[in-house]
Amino acid sequence: MSDARTPSCTPYLVSSPLWSRAPLRDELGQAYSDFMLLIPGLKQQNEAGVEGCLYSIRQSLIGFEDVVVYVDLNIKLSLLWISVRPAPGISSRIAQAVQREIPHAKVVAGDFNPEEKSDKPLSGNGLSLFVRRVKRRLKLIGQDVDPTK
């Protein structure tokens, strides 16, 4: 029994790169938002396990048909890509819905994962810290310098 409003999945297709398939904008030119969830252990699953994961994803997205515009499950990378129409808090709500069905799924970026925060306060933006570390390492390339200084 198939419901036309239920998101459908076409597993096991070898296709073009995601960047060429995922829609960027709607018919009015408004950019879509997207996010990814890592599903650890997915590529080690047998066909029945993958089908169960697809079913869980489909179940978690019921009720979001009006905002979800694209879903891609990359089994090889264990990544679920979801593109949505922008709406306040929608990515978080969808991520939580997927995590209710697949508790070990982790959002790749953002602060959606329901884990306890560290007692250690963060100093600054995580991305800016990463960029500073990369710049520091790039400066050291080719130099005979002790990186701990």
N, C-alpha and C positions, 0 to 999 in steps of 0.2 A: 504494500500500500504506500503510495507516494503522494506527498502533499506538495503542491506547486510552490508554497511559501517556504518550505523547508530547504535550507541550503544543501546543494548537492555537491558531491565530491567525485572526482574522476581520478582514482589512484593509479599508480604505476605507469604514468605516462612519461616518456622521455620527451622533453620539449625544450623550447628556447629558454634563455636565461630569464630569471624572474624580473629583472629591470625592464625587459622588453614586453612582458606580459601584464604586469600589474598596472592598473589604470592610475594616472597621475591626477587628473582633473575631471570634474563632472561636466555636463553639457553647457553649463554657464561659465565654465572656466575656474570654478572654485577648486582649490587643491584639496585632495583627500589626505587624511591622516592615516598613518600605519604604524604598526608595532609588531614585534616578534615574541614568541614564546618558545623556549627551549623545552623539549620533552625528552629528558634523559632516558636512554635505553631503548628508544623507539627503533633504531636501526637494527637492534639485536632481536627484535620481536619477530615471530613467525607471521604468516599471512593472517591468521586468526587474531593475533594480538594487534596488528595494524588495523584490521577491520574494526576491532573493538575501539581502538583509539579514534578512528574516523567517526564511528557512531557517537562516541562521547563528545567529539567536537561538534557534530551536527546537533546533538541535544543541547549543548551549551549555547549555541547560537540562535536557537529558537527564541523568538521574542525580540531579536535584534535585526530582523530582515529589512527594516526600513533604513538602517544606518550602515550595515555591513555591505560593502560593494565587491569585495574580493577576498578569497581565502585560498592559501596555498600551503599544503603540507609537504615539506621536503623530507622524505623518510631517510635519505642518505645522511643529511645533516641534522636530523631530529629537530627541525625548526618548523614552527607554524607561523605563517605571515598572515596578518589580517589588515585589510585596508577598510577604512570607515569614512562616512561623511562626518565632518567635524561637528561636535556637539560637546558642551561642557561635561567633563567626567566620563564620557562614553568609553574611552579606551580602558579606563580603570574598571568600569562595570563589566565590560566584556572579558577582560583578563580575569576578574574574580569569578565570572560564570564558568570560564574554561577551567580555572583552578578548582572549582567545586566538583567538576566532573573528572578532572585529571589532577589530583592534588600535588603531584611531583612536578608539574609544569612550572617553569620559572620565566618571568618576563625578562627579556634580554636587556632592555634599557628602561629607565624610569624607576619610579619608586612604588611599584605595584606589588612586589612580593611581600606577603604577610609574615615577615620574620621580625624578631625582636631587633631593635636597633642596638648598636654597640654603645657602651658607656662612654667611649672615647668620642668627644665632639669632633665633628669634621671641620677643618679649617678651609673654607672656600669651596668653590665648585669642584666636583670630582673631575670634570673634563679639563678644567684649567690646571689642576694638579697633574693630570696625565700629560698634557701638552708641555708643561714645564719640565717634567722628567724626560720626555722625548727630546726636547731641545737641548737639555743638559747632556744627554747621551750622544746626540749628534755633534755637539761641540767637541766631545772627547775623541771622536773617530779620527784616527790619524795622528793623535797627539800622544806623547809618552808622558801621561799625567796620571797620578793616583786619583781614581774616581771618588775616593772617600773624602777628599779635601774640598 
